[in-house]
Each structure stands twice: as C-alpha cells, then as structure tokens.
Amino acid sequence: MNNVFDIHIFICTNERLSIEKKSCGEQHGLNLIAEFKTQLNAQKLPLKIRTQKSGCLGICQFGPTIAIYPEGIFYVGVQIEDVKEIVESHIINKTLVERLVLKNGH
C-alpha cells in the first residue's frame, strides 16, 4: 500500500492558554479541517489528499494558519469562508490565493 499523498494540508490546532500570545485555536482549526474535507470530497478529485491537524506552525501572530505541501505554501488568517476558494484556486487550478499567502514581514 502506497501512503504517499499528492497534497498534504496541515491545519494548526494549537491552543494557547496564555492570553499574551495569539493562537490558531483548536476549535477553529478542527472546523477548518472539517470544511476542507467537505470541500475536497465534493470535488471528487483524482488526487490523494490528506488534511490533518498540526501543532504550532510557528507563526501564531498571523493565525489561523495552514500549510500546503509539497509546495510549502503557508496561508494565514484563514477563515471557514476561505476554504472553498483555497480548494478551487490552489488545489484545483494551481493558483495561489495571494491575499492569504504568508509573505516576508506579512
């Protein structure tokens, strides 16, 4: 059995108890995972795609954050309503959703 995925989507679900530093949040991250799975299943793509929670991706100040591999693209400030656009633009059409892409100095 081949466990290699064409696309791997990591969604931060890190929850900080400290109010001094922002976090992506477990509940929001889990909701994003569910929405990605819903959108991807609806597309019936001929790709092996894994969507899963991750720990801290190290850029909490820009959260909620997702990372898509193999490209290594980080999307920040992602909300539920952005998921369909990410799936259609990035996953299907191979076009970045520029307004959400982590840029140097964001």
VOMI-862562 format. One record per atom (N, C-alpha, C, CB): residue number from 0; residue in one letter; atom name; x, y, z. Coordinates in Angstrom, 1 decimal. Glycine has a CB too. Layout:
> pake:mitor:donu:x:y:z
> NUM:A:CA:X:Y:Z
...
***
This chain:
> pake:mitor:donu:x:y:z
> 0:M:N:0.8:-1.2:0.0
> 0:M:CA:0.0:0.0:0.0
> 0:M:C:0.9:1.2:0.0
> 0:M:CB:-1.0:0.0:1.2
> 1:N:N:0.6:2.2:-0.9
> 1:N:CA:1.4:3.4:-1.0
> 1:N:C:0.7:4.5:-0.2
> 1:N:CB:1.5:3.8:-2.5
> 2:N:N:1.5:5.0:0.8
> 2:N:CA:0.9:6.0:1.7
> 2:N:C:1.4:7.4:1.3
> 2:N:CB:1.4:5.7:3.1
> 3:V:N:1.9:7.6:0.1
> 3:V:CA:2.3:8.9:-0.3
> 3:V:C:1.1:9.7:-0.8
> 3:V:CB:3.4:8.8:-1.4
> 4:F:N:1.1:10.9:-0.4
> 4:F:CA:0.0:11.8:-0.8
> 4:F:C:0.5:12.8:-1.8
> 4:F:CB:-0.6:12.6:0.4
> 5:D:N:-0.4:13.1:-2.7
> 5:D:CA:-0.1:14.2:-3.7
> 5:D:C:-0.1:15.5:-3.1
> 5:D:CB:-1.2:14.1:-4.9
> 6:I:N:-1.0:15.8:-2.2
> 6:I:CA:-1.1:17.0:-1.5
> 6:I:C:-1.4:16.7:0.0
> 6:I:CB:-2.3:17.9:-2.0
> 7:H:N:-0.7:17.5:0.9
> 7:H:CA:-0.8:17.3:2.3
> 7:H:C:-1.1:18.7:2.9
> 7:H:CB:0.5:16.7:3.0
> 8:I:N:-2.3:18.8:3.6
> 8:I:CA:-2.7:20.1:4.1
> 8:I:C:-2.6:20.0:5.7
> 8:I:CB:-4.2:20.5:3.7
> 9:F:N:-1.8:20.8:6.3
> 9:F:CA:-1.7:20.8:7.7
> 9:F:C:-2.4:22.1:8.2
> 9:F:CB:-0.2:20.8:8.1
> 10:I:N:-3.2:21.9:9.2
> 10:I:CA:-4.0:23.0:9.8
> 10:I:C:-3.7:23.1:11.3
> 10:I:CB:-5.5:22.8:9.6
> 11:C:N:-3.2:24.2:11.7
> 11:C:CA:-2.8:24.4:13.1
> 11:C:C:-4.0:24.4:14.0
> 11:C:CB:-2.1:25.8:13.3
> 12:T:N:-3.9:23.6:15.0
> 12:T:CA:-5.0:23.5:16.0
> 12:T:C:-4.4:23.8:17.4
> 12:T:CB:-5.6:22.1:16.0
> 13:N:N:-3.3:24.5:17.4
> 13:N:CA:-2.6:24.8:18.7
> 13:N:C:-3.5:25.8:19.5
> 13:N:CB:-1.2:25.4:18.5
> 14:E:N:-3.6:25.4:20.8
> 14:E:CA:-4.4:26.3:21.7
> 14:E:C:-3.5:26.7:22.8
> 14:E:CB:-5.7:25.5:22.2
> 15:R:N:-3.3:28.0:22.9
> 15:R:CA:-2.5:28.6:24.0
> 15:R:C:-3.4:29.0:25.1
> 15:R:CB:-1.7:29.8:23.5
> 16:L:N:-3.0:28.7:26.3
> 16:L:CA:-3.8:29.1:27.4
> 16:L:C:-3.5:30.6:27.8
> 16:L:CB:-3.6:28.2:28.6
> 17:S:N:-2.3:31.0:27.4
> 17:S:CA:-1.8:32.4:27.7
> 17:S:C:-2.5:33.4:26.8
> 17:S:CB:-0.3:32.5:27.5
> 18:I:N:-3.0:34.5:27.4
> 18:I:CA:-3.6:35.5:26.5
> 18:I:C:-2.6:36.5:26.0
> 18:I:CB:-4.6:36.2:27.4
> 19:E:N:-1.3:36.3:26.4
> 19:E:CA:-0.3:37.3:25.9
> 19:E:C:0.1:37.0:24.4
> 19:E:CB:0.9:37.2:26.7
> 20:K:N:-0.1:35.7:24.0
> 20:K:CA:0.3:35.3:22.7
> 20:K:C:-0.9:34.7:22.0
> 20:K:CB:1.5:34.4:22.7
> 21:K:N:-1.2:35.1:20.8
> 21:K:CA:-2.3:34.6:20.0
> 21:K:C:-2.1:33.2:19.6
> 21:K:CB:-2.5:35.5:18.7
> 22:S:N:-3.1:32.4:19.4
> 22:S:CA:-3.0:31.1:18.9
> 22:S:C:-4.1:30.8:17.8
> 22:S:CB:-3.1:30.0:20.0
> 23:C:N:-3.9:29.8:17.0
> 23:C:CA:-4.9:29.5:16.0
> 23:C:C:-6.2:28.9:16.6
> 23:C:CB:-4.3:28.5:15.0
> 24:G:N:-6.0:28.2:17.6
> 24:G:CA:-7.2:27.7:18.3
> 24:G:C:-7.6:26.3:17.9
> 24:G:CB:-8.3:28.6:18.2
> 25:E:N:-7.8:25.4:18.8
> 25:E:CA:-8.2:24.0:18.5
> 25:E:C:-9.5:24.0:17.8
> 25:E:CB:-8.2:23.2:19.7
> 26:Q:N:-10.5:24.6:18.3
> 26:Q:CA:-11.9:24.5:17.8
> 26:Q:C:-11.9:25.1:16.3
> 26:Q:CB:-12.9:25.2:18.6
> 27:H:N:-11.3:26.3:16.2
> 27:H:CA:-11.3:26.9:14.8
> 27:H:C:-10.5:26.0:13.8
> 27:H:CB:-10.6:28.3:14.8
> 28:G:N:-9.4:25.4:14.3
> 28:G:CA:-8.6:24.5:13.4
> 28:G:C:-9.4:23.3:13.0
> 28:G:CB:-7.3:24.1:14.1
> 29:L:N:-10.1:22.7:14.0
> 29:L:CA:-10.9:21.5:13.7
> 29:L:C:-12.0:21.8:12.8
> 29:L:CB:-11.4:20.9:15.0
> 30:N:N:-12.6:23.0:12.9
> 30:N:CA:-13.7:23.4:12.0
> 30:N:C:-13.1:23.6:10.6
> 30:N:CB:-14.3:24.7:12.4
> 31:L:N:-11.9:24.1:10.4
> 31:L:CA:-11.2:24.3:9.1
> 31:L:C:-11.0:22.9:8.5
> 31:L:CB:-9.9:25.1:9.3
> 32:I:N:-10.5:22.0:9.3
> 32:I:CA:-10.3:20.6:8.8
> 32:I:C:-11.5:20.0:8.2
> 32:I:CB:-9.7:19.7:9.9
> 33:A:N:-12.6:20.1:9.0
> 33:A:CA:-13.9:19.6:8.6
> 33:A:C:-14.4:20.2:7.3
> 33:A:CB:-15.0:19.8:9.6
> 34:E:N:-14.2:21.5:7.1
> 34:E:CA:-14.6:22.2:5.9
> 34:E:C:-13.7:21.8:4.7
> 34:E:CB:-14.5:23.7:6.1
> 35:F:N:-12.4:21.7:4.9
> 35:F:CA:-11.5:21.2:3.8
> 35:F:C:-12.0:19.8:3.4
> 35:F:CB:-10.1:21.2:4.3
> 36:K:N:-12.3:18.9:4.3
> 36:K:CA:-12.7:17.6:3.9
> 36:K:C:-14.0:17.6:3.2
> 36:K:CB:-12.9:16.7:5.2
> 37:T:N:-14.9:18.5:3.6
> 37:T:CA:-16.2:18.6:2.9
> 37:T:C:-16.0:19.1:1.5
> 37:T:CB:-17.2:19.6:3.7
> 38:Q:N:-15.2:20.2:1.3
> 38:Q:CA:-15.0:20.8:0.0
> 38:Q:C:-14.2:19.8:-0.9
> 38:Q:CB:-14.2:22.1:0.2
> 39:L:N:-13.2:19.1:-0.4
> 39:L:CA:-12.4:18.2:-1.2
> 39:L:C:-13.2:17.0:-1.6
> 39:L:CB:-11.2:17.8:-0.4
> 40:N:N:-14.0:16.5:-0.7
> 40:N:CA:-14.9:15.3:-1.1
> 40:N:C:-15.9:15.7:-2.1
> 40:N:CB:-15.6:14.8:0.2
> 41:A:N:-16.4:16.9:-2.1
> 41:A:CA:-17.4:17.4:-3.1
> 41:A:C:-16.8:17.4:-4.5
> 41:A:CB:-18.0:18.7:-2.7
> 42:Q:N:-15.5:17.7:-4.5
> 42:Q:CA:-14.8:17.8:-5.8
> 42:Q:C:-14.5:16.5:-6.5
> 42:Q:CB:-13.5:18.6:-5.7
> 43:K:N:-14.4:15.4:-5.7
> 43:K:CA:-14.1:14.1:-6.2
> 43:K:C:-12.8:14.2:-7.1
> 43:K:CB:-15.2:13.5:-7.0
> 44:L:N:-11.8:14.7:-6.6
> 44:L:CA:-10.5:14.9:-7.3
> 44:L:C:-9.7:13.6:-7.4
> 44:L:CB:-9.6:16.0:-6.6
> 45:P:N:-9.0:13.4:-8.5
> 45:P:CA:-8.2:12.2:-8.7
> 45:P:C:-6.9:12.3:-8.1
> 45:P:CB:-8.1:11.9:-10.2
> 46:L:N:-6.8:12.9:-6.9
> 46:L:CA:-5.6:13.1:-6.1
> 46:L:C:-5.7:12.4:-4.8
> 46:L:CB:-5.3:14.6:-6.0
> 47:K:N:-4.6:12.0:-4.2
> 47:K:CA:-4.5:11.6:-2.8
> 47:K:C:-4.2:12.8:-2.0
> 47:K:CB:-3.5:10.4:-2.6
> 48:I:N:-5.2:13.2:-1.2
> 48:I:CA:-5.0:14.5:-0.4
> 48:I:C:-5.3:14.1:1.0
> 48:I:CB:-6.0:15.6:-0.9
> 49:R:N:-4.4:14.5:1.9
> 49:R:CA:-4.5:14.3:3.3
> 49:R:C:-4.7:15.7:4.0
> 49:R:CB:-3.3:13.5:4.0
> 50:T:N:-5.7:15.8:4.8
> 50:T:CA:-6.0:17.1:5.5
> 50:T:C:-5.9:16.7:7.0
> 50:T:CB:-7.3:17.7:5.2
> 51:Q:N:-5.1:17.3:7.8
> 51:Q:CA:-4.9:16.9:9.2
> 51:Q:C:-4.5:18.1:10.1
> 51:Q:CB:-3.9:15.8:9.3
> 52:K:N:-4.8:17.9:11.4
> 52:K:CA:-4.4:18.9:12.3
> 52:K:C:-2.9:18.8:12.5
> 52:K:CB:-5.1:18.8:13.6
> 53:S:N:-2.3:20.0:12.9
> 53:S:CA:-0.9:20.0:13.2
> 53:S:C:-0.8:20.8:14.5
> 53:S:CB:0.0:20.7:12.1
> 54:G:N:0.4:20.7:15.1
> 54:G:CA:0.7:21.6:16.2
> 54:G:C:1.1:22.9:15.7
> 54:G:CB:1.9:21.0:17.1
> 55:C:N:1.7:23.7:16.6
> 55:C:CA:2.1:25.1:16.2
> 55:C:C:3.0:25.1:15.0
> 55:C:CB:2.8:25.7:17.4
> 56:L:N:2.6:26.0:14.0
> 56:L:CA:3.4:26.1:12.8
> 56:L:C:4.4:27.3:13.0
> 56:L:CB:2.5:26.4:11.6
> 57:G:N:4.4:27.9:14.1
> 57:G:CA:5.5:28.9:14.4
> 57:G:C:5.2:30.3:14.0
> 57:G:CB:6.7:28.5:13.9
> 58:I:N:4.0:30.6:13.5
> 58:I:CA:3.7:32.0:13.1
> 58:I:C:2.3:32.4:13.7
> 58:I:CB:3.7:32.1:11.5
> 59:C:N:2.2:32.2:15.0
> 59:C:CA:1.0:32.4:15.7
> 59:C:C:0.4:33.8:15.5
> 59:C:CB:1.2:32.2:17.2
> 60:Q:N:1.2:34.8:15.3
> 60:Q:CA:0.7:36.2:15.2
> 60:Q:C:-0.1:36.4:13.9
> 60:Q:CB:1.8:37.1:15.2
> 61:F:N:0.0:35.4:13.0
> 61:F:CA:-0.8:35.6:11.7
> 61:F:C:-1.9:34.6:11.6
> 61:F:CB:0.2:35.4:10.6
> 62:G:N:-2.1:33.7:12.6
> 62:G:CA:-3.1:32.6:12.6
> 62:G:C:-4.5:33.1:12.3
> 62:G:CB:-3.1:31.9:13.9
> 63:P:N:-5.4:32.2:12.0
> 63:P:CA:-5.2:30.8:11.8
> 63:P:C:-4.4:30.4:10.6
> 63:P:CB:-6.6:30.1:11.8
> 64:T:N:-3.5:29.5:10.7
> 64:T:CA:-2.5:29.1:9.7
> 64:T:C:-2.7:27.7:9.2
> 64:T:CB:-1.2:29.3:10.3
> 65:I:N:-2.5:27.6:7.9
> 65:I:CA:-2.5:26.3:7.2
> 65:I:C:-1.2:26.2:6.4
> 65:I:CB:-3.8:26.0:6.4
> 66:A:N:-0.7:25.0:6.2
> 66:A:CA:0.5:24.8:5.3
> 66:A:C:0.1:23.7:4.3
> 66:A:CB:1.7:24.4:6.1
> 67:I:N:0.4:24.0:3.0
> 67:I:CA:0.1:23.0:2.0
> 67:I:C:1.4:22.5:1.3
> 67:I:CB:-0.9:23.6:0.9
> 68:Y:N:1.5:21.2:1.3
> 68:Y:CA:2.7:20.6:0.7
> 68:Y:C:2.3:19.7:-0.4
> 68:Y:CB:3.5:19.8:1.8
> 69:P:N:3.1:19.5:-1.5
> 69:P:CA:4.5:19.7:-1.5
> 69:P:C:5.0:21.1:-1.7
> 69:P:CB:5.1:18.8:-2.4
> 70:E:N:4.2:22.1:-2.0
> 70:E:CA:4.6:23.4:-2.4
> 70:E:C:5.2:24.2:-1.2
> 70:E:CB:3.5:24.2:-2.9
> 71:G:N:4.8:23.9:0.0
> 71:G:CA:5.3:24.6:1.2
> 71:G:C:4.7:26.0:1.3
> 71:G:CB:6.8:24.7:1.1
> 72:I:N:3.5:26.1:0.9
> 72:I:CA:2.8:27.4:0.9
> 72:I:C:2.1:27.5:2.3
> 72:I:CB:1.8:27.6:-0.2
> 73:F:N:2.2:28.7:2.9
> 73:F:CA:1.5:28.9:4.2
> 73:F:C:0.5:30.0:3.9
> 73:F:CB:2.5:29.4:5.3
> 74:Y:N:-0.7:29.6:4.3
> 74:Y:CA:-1.9:30.6:4.3
> 74:Y:C:-2.2:31.0:5.7
> 74:Y:CB:-3.1:30.0:3.6
> 75:V:N:-2.4:32.3:5.9
> 75:V:CA:-2.6:32.8:7.2
> 75:V:C:-3.9:33.6:7.3
> 75:V:CB:-1.4:33.7:7.7
> 76:G:N:-4.4:33.7:8.5
> 76:G:CA:-5.7:34.4:8.7
> 76:G:C:-6.8:33.7:8.0
> 76:G:CB:-5.6:35.8:8.2
> 77:V:N:-6.7:32.4:7.9
> 77:V:CA:-7.7:31.6:7.2
> 77:V:C:-9.0:31.4:8.0
> 77:V:CB:-7.1:30.2:6.8
> 78:Q:N:-10.1:31.7:7.3
> 78:Q:CA:-11.4:31.5:7.9
> 78:Q:C:-12.2:30.5:7.2
> 78:Q:CB:-12.2:32.9:7.9
> 79:I:N:-13.3:30.0:7.7
> 79:I:CA:-14.1:29.0:7.1
> 79:I:C:-14.5:29.4:5.7
> 79:I:CB:-15.3:28.7:7.9
> 80:E:N:-14.9:30.6:5.5
> 80:E:CA:-15.3:31.1:4.2
> 80:E:C:-14.2:31.1:3.2
> 80:E:CB:-16.0:32.4:4.3
> 81:D:N:-13.0:31.0:3.6
> 81:D:CA:-11.8:31.0:2.6
> 81:D:C:-11.5:29.6:2.1
> 81:D:CB:-10.6:31.5:3.3
> 82:V:N:-12.0:28.6:2.7
> 82:V:CA:-11.7:27.2:2.4
> 82:V:C:-12.0:26.8:0.9
> 82:V:CB:-12.3:26.2:3.3
> 83:K:N:-13.3:27.1:0.5
> 83:K:CA:-13.7:26.8:-0.9
> 83:K:C:-12.8:27.5:-1.9
> 83:K:CB:-15.2:27.3:-1.1
> 84:E:N:-12.4:28.7:-1.6
> 84:E:CA:-11.5:29.5:-2.5
> 84:E:C:-10.2:28.8:-2.6
> 84:E:CB:-11.4:30.9:-2.1
> 85:I:N:-9.6:28.4:-1.5
> 85:I:CA:-8.3:27.7:-1.4
> 85:I:C:-8.4:26.4:-2.2
> 85:I:CB:-7.9:27.5:0.0
> 86:V:N:-9.4:25.7:-2.0
> 86:V:CA:-9.6:24.4:-2.7
> 86:V:C:-9.7:24.6:-4.2
> 86:V:CB:-10.8:23.6:-2.3
> 87:E:N:-10.5:25.6:-4.6
> 87:E:CA:-10.7:25.8:-6.1
> 87:E:C:-9.5:26.4:-6.7
> 87:E:CB:-11.9:26.7:-6.3
> 88:S:N:-8.9:27.4:-6.1
> 88:S:CA:-7.8:28.2:-6.6
> 88:S:C:-6.5:27.4:-6.5
> 88:S:CB:-7.6:29.5:-6.0
> 89:H:N:-6.1:27.0:-5.3
> 89:H:CA:-4.8:26.4:-5.1
> 89:H:C:-4.8:24.9:-5.5
> 89:H:CB:-4.4:26.5:-3.6
> 90:I:N:-5.7:24.1:-5.0
> 90:I:CA:-5.7:22.7:-5.2
> 90:I:C:-6.1:22.3:-6.6
> 90:I:CB:-6.6:22.0:-4.2
> 91:I:N:-7.1:22.9:-7.1
> 91:I:CA:-7.6:22.5:-8.5
> 91:I:C:-6.9:23.3:-9.6
> 91:I:CB:-9.1:22.8:-8.6
> 92:N:N:-6.8:24.6:-9.4
> 92:N:CA:-6.3:25.4:-10.5
> 92:N:C:-4.8:25.8:-10.4
> 92:N:CB:-7.1:26.7:-10.6
> 93:K:N:-4.2:25.4:-9.3
> 93:K:CA:-2.8:25.7:-9.0
> 93:K:C:-2.4:27.2:-9.0
> 93:K:CB:-1.9:25.0:-10.1
> 94:T:N:-3.4:28.0:-8.5
> 94:T:CA:-3.2:29.4:-8.4
> 94:T:C:-3.3:29.8:-7.0
> 94:T:CB:-4.2:30.2:-9.3
> 95:L:N:-2.3:30.5:-6.5
> 95:L:CA:-2.3:30.9:-5.1
> 95:L:C:-3.4:31.9:-4.7
> 95:L:CB:-0.9:31.5:-4.7
> 96:V:N:-3.9:31.8:-3.5
> 96:V:CA:-4.8:32.8:-3.0
> 96:V:C:-3.9:33.9:-2.4
> 96:V:CB:-5.9:32.2:-2.0
> 97:E:N:-3.5:34.8:-3.2
> 97:E:CA:-2.5:35.8:-2.8
> 97:E:C:-2.8:36.6:-1.5
> 97:E:CB:-2.3:36.8:-3.9
> 98:R:N:-4.1:36.9:-1.3
> 98:R:CA:-4.4:37.7:-0.1
> 98:R:C:-4.2:36.9:1.2
> 98:R:CB:-5.9:38.1:-0.2
> 99:L:N:-4.1:35.6:1.1
> 99:L:CA:-3.9:34.8:2.3
> 99:L:C:-2.5:34.2:2.5
> 99:L:CB:-4.8:33.7:2.3
> 100:V:N:-1.6:34.4:1.4
> 100:V:CA:-0.3:33.8:1.5
> 100:V:C:0.6:34.6:2.4
> 100:V:CB:0.3:33.9:0.1
> 101:L:N:1.3:33.8:3.3
> 101:L:CA:2.3:34.4:4.2
> 101:L:C:3.4:35.0:3.3
> 101:L:CB:2.9:33.4:5.2
> 102:K:N:3.7:36.3:3.6
> 102:K:CA:4.7:37.0:2.8
> 102:K:C:5.8:37.4:3.9
> 102:K:CB:4.2:38.2:2.0
> 103:N:N:7.0:37.7:3.4
> 103:N:CA:8.0:38.1:4.3
> 103:N:C:7.5:39.4:5.0
> 103:N:CB:9.4:38.4:3.6
> 104:G:N:7.6:39.4:6.3
> 104:G:CA:7.1:40.6:7.1
> 104:G:C:5.6:40.7:7.1
> 104:G:CB:7.7:41.8:6.5
> 105:H:N:4.9:39.8:6.5
> 105:H:CA:3.5:39.8:6.4
> 105:H:C:3.0:41.2:6.8
> 105:H:CB:2.8:38.7:7.2
***
